[in-house]
Amino acid sequence: MGNYSKNISERIRHVRIKEGYCLICGSYGELTMDHVPPKGAITVSKIEQKHIFEILGADNIKLKGIKSNNGSRFKTICAKCNNEIIGKNDQEVSSVIKELNTKIKKHFSSFHSINNSVSVRFDPIRFCRAMIGHMLSATIVNYCRQEPVNSAYFTPLQNFVLGNDNALNDTHDIYYWFYPNKMHFSGKIMSFYNDGNFCIISILSFFPIAFLLTEKNKGIYPAQATKLSFNDSHIIMDLSLQNIKYANFPFISLKGNKMYMANDATCIVSYPIK
């Protein structure tokens, strides 16, 4: 991959590729850039990317990130999956996020807010299909160099994104909560241990939502999280600040018999820069 300065993020080793296996459909060919978060859901700007432990590590404060003038992007999926599979569902994410932003701004600017929550009507299948598609794509290009194999965790997610509405019924649960930060975070696969319960998780967080996947009936999540059902007609987001210190889950202060494990390269942070 070449020689790189120790003063720049290791992320630079995991972004360059032309052809490979699409991380959604598994086909081999030319790969395209996927914006994560989707372009319509945020204001696309100049950003910098780093691995999560480069952000958390006190010794890496001066470490340079990988810059992009056009938002956070991942070259890991084919054009068909990018445009026809994820792309046709991105409008649902964009419209939901824009309406959430409007209602959240109104909530915090009003002295007369009675409730600590806002709700937005949505199509849960389309919304989750787009969000999970972006979660699958937001990772290192190394995986695109490996021929696809079946995975108890990832294959149902791929099948769901490709159109099987029932693919997650027996394998995954979905949670979401208010995420108040400008920093975007994508973690394709991690594991969390909490007092005897071990669970594999994936997460995509960008203002104003943290979107979490967990193994079925094994979920570990912050107290303010809401479980998402495909029968839901609305996203109902709790805006109470009571548990806001857990908004960055899973990368939170740990107390007691708890720990998390992750491959640093697959947990990627992006943030706007001037």
MOSUL-V214463 format. One line per field, one symbol per residue. ss: DSSP state (~ for helix, > for strand, _ for the rest). burial: b if it has 9 or more other ideal C-beta (glycine too) atoms within 8 Angstrom, else e. A space follows every 50 residues. Layout:
ss = ???
burial = ???
This chain:
ss = _______>_~~~~~____>>>______>>>_>>>>___~~~_____>>>> >~~~~~_~~~___>_>>>____>>>>>_~~~~~~~~~~~~~~~~~~~~~~ ~~~~~~~~~_______>>>>>__~~~~~~~~~~~~~~___~~~~~_____ ___~~~~~~~~__________>>>>>>>>____>>>>>>>>>>>__>>>> >>>>>>_>>>>>>>>__________>>>_____>>>>>_____~~~____ _______>>>>>_~~~>>>>>>__
burial = eeeeeeebbbbbebbebeebbbbbbeeeeebbebbbbbeebbeeeebbbb bbebbeeeeeeebebbbbeebbbbbbbbebbbbebbeebbebbbebbbbb bebbeebeeeeeeeeebbebebebebbbbbbbbbbbbbbebebbeeeeee eebebbbbbbbbeeeebbeebbbbbbbbbeeeebbbbbbbbbbbeeeebb bbbbbbbbbbbbbbbeebbbbbebbbebeeebeebebbbeeebbebbebb ebeeeeebebebebbbbbbbbeee
